[in-house]
Amino acid sequence: MTRLTRADLEALPAYVPGRAVPGAIKLASNEVPYGPLPGVVEALTEAALQTHRYPDMGVVALRDALAERYGVPAERLVTGCGSVAIAEHLIRAACLPGDEVVYAWRSFEAYPIITASAGATSVRVPNTPTHGHDLPAMAAAVTDRTRVIFVCNPNNPTGTALRRAELDAFLDAVPANVLVVIDEAYREFVTDGDVPDAIDTYADRPNVAVLRTLSKAWGLAGLRVGYLVASPEVATAVRKVVTPFSTSMPAQAAALAALRADAEMARRAALVVSERGRLLDELRTLRPDVPESEANFVWLPLGDGAVPFGAACEAAGVIVRPFAGDGVRVTVGTPEENDAFLAAAAKALS
Ligand SMILES: *Cc1c(COP(=O)(O)O)cnc(C)c1O
């Protein structure tokens, strides 16, 4: 048969989304369970009347709002169709085929896919025995071909977080010509004061880029808005490869409305954090090796038991996210949803 597409893509795993089963409780995709923030539906309704028009390609109002919130110039901000898309644009802006992208493993499952789709080569550095990034090993994995390092903080799917001193030492060790992308999709759920906010702490380093998203704490997963804070040079390069108009007009309007509801976002994040603590306490009575989490999910390192555990939860009407042979990620839901999960977990693990 005549080949019409790249042979190397055949080996590429497809992204596995959290399963949605009608009627079941979905704790599989790290969404916040409380619905859109106040003002978002109204902003979308108004935006709906303008959908025959192209969106603002410069995303000026949203970038200005983000710039003001984080105290960085708008020229350093790039928005996109979810932070995953921006991560892909970053790779495209930084890597030529054969260049290397270093990341921890296990980490976010989009990293191997976006690396391969750019024709770059993945270099995976195994996590520590306590499920966190092994930063000294990641720094040591840098070669002449390394262009990008992903640091996922807190890490999806293990929930572990890196502290200031170890990140400082890592960034000092990485060569200035390697771009370190700190993915902070879960930043709003971080409560440990020693886990640095990368925008405040590191964004002035020219080779650091910080990814954030409106998909998780801000409740806009379905609309697809993420953003990048980077040096002006990196931001300009990324803007060149971004698909034009990829932050849609409803997405821009909804993101602006969500940012205005930041107090309610923080209140909901605090509810999630409180439930996270309860889940961790209860799960540790069953499995003492459940790691601390700074995100809106918890990790059960069940090894070969991961898939059977996922099936047992599903049979009890709760969808979680098993990673075969490794562990299970469970999103923090409402108190009632978490109770249903805990009941299923107690049954499956006892
Ligand atoms: C969920 C998640 C994102 C967000 O992706 P969007 O494309 O913004 O929805 C980014 N990085 C990590 C590690 C995530 O878990």
PDBQT file of the ligand as one rigid body, heavy atoms in Angstrom, charges set to zero:
ROOT
HETATM    1  C1  LIG A 401      -4.568  18.649  32.487  1.00  0.00    +0.000 C 
HETATM    2  C2  LIG A 401      -3.149  19.021  32.213  1.00  0.00    +0.000 A 
HETATM    3  C3  LIG A 401      -2.848  20.059  31.364  1.00  0.00    +0.000 A 
HETATM    4  C4  LIG A 401      -3.933  20.912  30.801  1.00  0.00    +0.000 C 
HETATM    5  O1  LIG A 401      -4.211  20.663  29.546  1.00  0.00    +0.000 OA
HETATM    6  P1  LIG A 401      -5.175  21.633  28.729  1.00  0.00    +0.000 P 
HETATM    7  O2  LIG A 401      -4.749  21.363  27.341  1.00  0.00    +0.000 OA
HETATM    8  O3  LIG A 401      -4.872  23.025  29.169  1.00  0.00    +0.000 OA
HETATM    9  O4  LIG A 401      -6.558  21.220  29.044  1.00  0.00    +0.000 OA
HETATM   10  C5  LIG A 401      -1.533  20.394  31.123  1.00  0.00    +0.000 A 
HETATM   11  N1  LIG A 401      -0.550  19.723  31.742  1.00  0.00    +0.000 NA
HETATM   12  C6  LIG A 401      -0.808  18.751  32.597  1.00  0.00    +0.000 A 
HETATM   13  C7  LIG A 401       0.300  18.081  33.292  1.00  0.00    +0.000 C 
HETATM   14  C8  LIG A 401      -2.114  18.358  32.844  1.00  0.00    +0.000 A 
HETATM   15  O5  LIG A 401      -2.359  17.358  33.670  1.00  0.00    +0.000 OA
ENDROOT
TORSDOF 0
